[in-house]
Amino acid sequence: MNDFTPDYRQLIDCIEAAKLEYSAAEIHGTLAGMLCGRTGNWQQVLLAETDPADPQVQECATGLENLLLFTAEELRSGQIPLQLMLPDEQASVAERASAIRDWSQGFLFGFGLAGEQKQQLLNGNAGEALQDFTEIARMNVENFGKLQETEEALMQLEEYLWVATSLIWHEAGNNDAD
């Protein structure tokens, strides 16, 4: 693995400096979804509305490329837990819930860019995980309170996202041989 270490705050700063209209969680979800869908050209998707000559866009592009490579290595190695770009436990429940929702939306978007997936993938465990991602992407974050149960639910959702992402990665990879 390269020397890059993902940092949520740095990712936010990079996105803001490049004037991207995505959240940090959404961008990482999109990259993970594109990796699982075995599709590339993330620059065309995430940086389409930017000026490639802008130094801040170039710096952000480098950071996103490093994040993509880091995430790809995590997926290939089967590393658990997969490091998701989400706020830490000090962030508000609403911020954390929004980020989990955004990550799921980004993943579905990135995975969908791969085009029509083989039906056998959608009918298996990966298909169930994608349906769950859809439900998470639709969750109403205003309903999250500050109870201990909410904290536990957010931790379980985050854990589910990295386990399900690994499952989708491996099932999609098994279909590559078909």
N, C-alpha and C positions, 0 to 999 in steps of 0.2 A: 504494500500500500504506500502511496506517496506521503510526503510530510505534511500534507494539508490536514488541518483539523477544523471541521465545520463549527461555526459560531453563529448562533441565531441573531445576536445583535449586529454583528458585522454584515450578515446577509440583509437585514433590514436597512442598514446604512447604505449598502451597495444599491439596493432597489430604489431607495429614495433619491440617491445621487444620480442614478441613471433615469429617473422619472418614469419607472415602470409602474403599471397600474395593477400590480399583483401583490398579494401579501407574501411574506417569506414562506409561510407554510404552503400556500398554493403553488408557488414556484417549485418547492421541493417535491410536493405531491405530483406535479406535472412531470418533472424529471424522472421520478420513480416510475410513474405510469408509462412514460415513453420507454424506459429501460425494460419494463416487464412486457410491453407490447413489441419489443424488439424493433423500435422505430427510432430514427435519429433526427438530425437537423433541428435540434431544439432552438438554435439561434433564430431560425426563420419564424418559429412560433413565438418565442418569448421576447425577442428583440426586434420584431417586425416594424414597430412604430418608433424606432429610435434612430438616431444619427450615428452610423458606425464610425464616423470620424471623431465623435465626441470622446475625449479621454476618459470621462467618467463611465460612459457606456462600455468602452474597451476594458476598463478595470473591472467593471461588473461582469462582463462577459468572461473574463479570465477567472473570476471567483466562481461563477456558475459552472464553468467547465471543470474546475477543480472539485466542486460539489458533485457534479455528475460522475466524475471518475471515482470519487470516494464512495458514492452510493453504489455504483456498479461493482466496485471491489467488495463492498459489504454483501451485496446480493450474491455475487459469484462464490464468495467464501462461506456463505451460509451463516454469517455472523449474526448471533442473536444477543442482545436486541439490535435491530436495525436502528441507527440513529436518525430520528425524525427531527426536522427543523420545526420545533414547536417551542412556545414559551416555557420557561422553567416553572417550578412549583410556587415561586414567589409571585407570579403574575395572578391577576384576578381570575376568578372562575369564568367570568364572561369572556375574557381575552383568550383563555385556554380553550374553552369550548368553541369559540369562533375559529381558532387556529386549527383545531381538529376537523371542524366542518370544512374549512378552506382546503386543508390537506387532502381530504377525501374528494372534494370537487376537483382539485388539481389532478389527482391521480386518475380519476375517471376521464377527465379531458385528455391527459397525456396518453392513457391506454387506448382511448378511442381513436387517437390519431393514427394508430397502427392499422386502422381499417377493420374490415370484417374479420373477426376471429373465427377459428375453426369451431364448429358447433360442439364438438366433444369437450373443448375447454370450457365453454359456457354451461354445459350440462353437468360438469363435475363440481368438485369442491371450490375450484377457482370461480366458477360461475356464482356459487352461493356467496362467496366473499365479495364479488363485485356487486351483488344485490345488496349486501350489507353496507358496502361503501356508499351506495346510492341512498340508503336510509340515513346514514351518518351525514351525508352531504345535505340532506334535507332537514336536519334537526334544527329545532327552534331554540336558539341559544338564550333567548330571554327567559326560558323556563328553568334555567339552571340557577339554583340558589347557592347558599354558602354553607350548607350542611355537610357533615362528614361523609354522608352517602354520596354527595355530589363529587367530592374529592376522589372517592373510591371509584365512582363511575367514570370519571375522566381518566384516571390511571388505567382502568380496564379497557376503555376505548383506545387509548394510546397503545397499550400492549396488543390489543387485537389488530390494530392497523399494521404494526410491524410484523406480526405473525402471518397475517393474511397476505401482506405484500410478498413475503418470502414464499408463501404457498403459491401465489399467482406466478411469481418469477419461475419457480421450479416447474410448475405444470405447463406454463407456456414454453419453457425450454424443452420439456419432454415432447411437445408437439412439433418442435423444430425438425425433429428427425423424421416426422411423417411425410 
